[in-house]
Amino acid sequence: MLLTWFTLAGLIFLFAPQRLTNKFQFTFARIFRWPLSIGRNFTLSTRAQQPLTDIISRRESQYQNHIANLREELLQERQKVKKLSGLYNRYVWEGVKFVLADVITVTVDESRGELIINRGQIDGLAKDQFVLGDNSIIGTISEVSSRTAQVKLVTDSTSKIAVKIAGVGRVMQGNGNTARVPLLPIKYKVKTGDIVLANKKPGFLDVPLIAGRVAQCKRDDENPSLWDITVKPVCDIERLNDVAVIIMNPQ
């Protein structure tokens, strides 16, 4: 009979509304407040009797972890300063801001070349800004969200940027893993290894910067009076861990 009554009471509490069971819980805690407080005080006193060496060891471990985190943060900041110092010292940049960004994903194939980076509108990024990788132009910002951005690489099949080669201006087009510079007459002396510079663009780039080197130069099959020039980026884009976005005349 006693077992039956206890089972019935348990079922009642199991299916009773939560507000009623909460009231019972609070009532129980209020009635048995004194024995419950004794048990809690006993637990706390037991913890208080913990050896002083254990407490010191635990605090020391916490401090060491905190110091390790601070050292890593300091190292990261020093690396950023070093990279930014190299950029500023190498070129004359007046009224220019460099935003360092980590590469999230890289996509490089025959039809597409793009990066996703962890900087966006809140960092001052905007469409068509130039992006540096290993101190060379690797592409431009094509899409921007609040905290991330997409970089269209110079090798992307839809990429077209103004460049300077053999002292003349031309448009370089993406061609999968490489790029091409069409419509350059053979009267201009071009050879393998020549530098291809991204040309100045008002509001985005005030100084021509290297974007690639001539990997192949031959006469065009359809028009022998023109060069067929293949350009290769000067850095290994697929191995980039971070890039720098050039912001001209930042607000």
C-alpha positions in Angstrom: 0.0 0.0 0.0 2.8 2.4 0.9 4.6 1.7 -2.4 1.3 2.3 -4.3 0.9 5.7 -2.5 4.5 6.7 -3.2 4.1 5.7 -6.9 0.9 7.6 -7.2 2.5 10.7 -5.6 5.4 10.5 -8.0 3.2 10.3 -11.0 1.2 13.3 -9.7 4.4 15.3 -9.4 5.6 14.1 -12.8 2.6 15.3 -14.7 1.8 18.4 -12.5 2.3 21.8 -14.1 5.7 23.3 -13.6 4.5 26.3 -11.7 3.0 24.0 -9.0 6.2 21.9 -8.8 8.3 25.1 -8.5 6.1 26.2 -5.6 6.7 22.8 -3.9 10.4 23.1 -4.5 10.5 26.6 -2.9 8.4 25.5 0.0 10.7 22.5 0.6 13.7 24.8 0.5 12.1 27.2 3.0 11.0 24.5 5.4 14.3 22.7 5.4 16.4 25.8 5.1 18.4 25.1 8.3 19.6 21.6 7.5 20.3 22.6 3.9 22.4 25.5 5.1 24.4 23.3 7.4 25.2 21.0 4.5 26.3 23.9 2.3 28.4 25.4 5.1 30.1 22.0 5.6 30.9 21.8 1.9 32.4 25.3 1.9 34.4 24.7 5.0 35.8 21.5 3.4 36.9 23.6 0.4 38.3 26.2 2.7 40.5 23.6 4.3 42.1 22.9 0.9 45.9 23.1 1.1 47.3 26.6 0.5 49.8 25.1 -2.0 46.9 23.8 -4.2 45.3 27.3 -4.2 48.5 29.0 -5.1 49.2 26.4 -7.8 45.8 27.0 -9.3 46.2 30.8 -9.3 49.7 30.4 -10.8 48.3 28.2 -13.6 45.7 30.9 -14.3 48.3 33.6 -14.5 50.5 31.6 -16.7 47.7 30.9 -19.1 46.8 34.7 -19.1 50.5 35.6 -19.8 50.6 33.0 -22.6 47.5 34.6 -24.2 49.0 38.1 -23.9 52.3 36.9 -25.5 50.5 35.4 -28.5 48.4 38.6 -28.9 51.6 40.7 -28.7 53.3 38.4 -31.3 50.3 38.8 -33.7 50.4 42.6 -33.3 54.2 42.7 -33.9 53.8 40.7 -37.1 51.1 43.1 -38.3 53.3 46.2 -37.5 56.2 44.6 -39.3 54.1 43.9 -42.4 52.7 47.4 -42.4 56.1 49.0 -41.8 57.4 47.1 -44.8 54.6 48.3 -47.0 55.0 51.9 -45.9 58.8 51.9 -46.2 58.8 50.3 -49.7 56.6 52.9 -51.4 55.7 56.5 -50.9 52.1 56.2 -49.6 50.6 59.5 -48.6 47.0 59.4 -47.3 46.8 55.7 -47.6 45.6 53.1 -45.2 46.4 49.4 -45.3 43.9 46.9 -43.8 45.4 43.5 -43.1 43.0 40.6 -43.6 43.2 36.9 -43.1 42.3 34.6 -46.0 39.3 32.5 -45.2 38.9 30.5 -48.4 40.8 30.3 -51.8 39.3 29.2 -55.1 41.6 29.0 -58.1 40.6 27.0 -61.2 40.3 27.4 -64.9 37.2 29.6 -64.7 37.3 31.2 -61.3 39.8 32.9 -59.0 38.7 34.4 -55.8 39.5 34.8 -52.1 37.2 35.4 -49.1 38.8 37.5 -46.4 37.7 38.4 -42.9 37.4 42.2 -43.3 34.4 44.1 -44.6 32.5 47.4 -44.7 33.0 48.1 -41.0 36.8 48.1 -41.7 36.5 50.6 -44.6 36.5 48.1 -47.5 34.6 48.9 -50.7 34.2 47.5 -54.1 37.1 47.9 -56.6 39.8 48.5 -54.0 43.1 46.9 -54.8 44.4 43.9 -52.8 48.1 43.2 -52.1 49.6 39.7 -51.6 53.3 39.5 -50.9 53.6 43.2 -51.9 52.1 42.6 -55.3 48.6 43.3 -56.7 46.6 40.0 -56.7 43.1 41.4 -57.4 40.4 43.8 -56.4 37.4 43.7 -54.0 34.4 42.5 -55.9 31.8 42.0 -53.2 31.6 43.4 -49.6 29.5 42.5 -46.6 29.7 44.0 -43.1 32.5 41.7 -41.9 33.8 39.8 -45.0 34.7 40.6 -48.6 35.3 38.7 -51.8 38.5 39.4 -53.8 38.4 38.8 -57.5 41.9 37.6 -58.5 43.7 39.0 -61.6 43.5 35.4 -63.0 39.7 35.2 -62.8 38.1 34.8 -66.2 36.0 38.0 -65.6 38.9 40.1 -64.3 40.1 43.1 -66.4 42.5 45.6 -64.9 44.6 48.3 -66.5 48.3 47.5 -66.6 51.5 48.9 -67.9 53.9 46.6 -70.0 56.8 47.7 -72.1 56.0 51.3 -71.1 52.5 51.3 -72.6 49.1 50.9 -71.1 47.0 47.9 -71.8 44.2 45.8 -70.2 45.1 42.5 -68.7 42.4 39.8 -68.8 42.1 36.8 -66.5 42.7 33.4 -68.1 42.1 30.8 -65.4 45.4 30.2 -63.6 47.2 33.0 -65.6 46.3 36.2 -67.3 46.7 37.6 -70.9 47.6 41.0 -72.3 46.2 41.2 -75.8 46.4 43.8 -78.6 50.1 44.8 -78.0 51.9 45.4 -81.3 55.2 43.5 -81.8 57.1 46.8 -82.2 57.1 46.9 -78.4 60.0 44.9 -77.0 58.6 42.3 -74.7 60.4 39.2 -73.3 59.8 36.5 -70.8 60.4 37.7 -67.2 59.4 41.3 -67.9 57.4 43.0 -65.1 53.7 43.8 -65.6 52.5 46.7 -63.4 48.9 47.4 -62.3 48.4 50.9 -63.6 47.3 53.9 -61.6 43.6 54.3 -61.0 42.4 57.6 -59.5 40.9 57.1 -56.0 42.1 53.5 -55.8 45.8 53.4 -56.7 48.2 56.3 -57.0 51.4 54.3 -57.7 51.8 51.5 -60.3 52.5 48.2 -58.5 53.8 44.9 -59.8 51.0 42.5 -60.6 52.9 39.8 -62.5 55.6 38.8 -64.9 55.6 37.7 -68.5 55.6 33.9 -68.5 55.3 33.5 -72.3 55.5 35.9 -75.2 54.9 34.8 -78.8 53.3 36.1 -82.0 49.5 35.9 -82.1 48.4 33.0 -84.3 45.5 35.0 -85.8 47.4 38.3 -86.1 51.2 37.9 -86.3 51.6 41.7 -85.9 50.5 41.4 -82.3 52.0 39.7 -79.3 50.3 36.8 -77.5 51.4 37.5 -73.9 50.8 35.2 -70.9 51.2 36.8 -67.5 51.7 34.8 -64.2 51.2 36.3 -60.7 54.5 36.9 -58.9 53.2 35.3 -55.7 51.8 31.9 -54.9 48.2 33.0 -54.3 47.0 29.6 -53.1 49.4 29.7 -50.2 48.5 33.1 -49.0 47.4 33.3 -45.4 46.8 37.1 -45.3 46.5 40.0 -47.6 46.5 43.8 -47.4 43.7 46.0 -48.8 44.7 49.4 -50.1 42.3 52.2 -49.0 43.1 55.5 -50.6 42.2 58.7 -48.8 40.4 56.9 -45.9 37.8 58.9 -44.0 
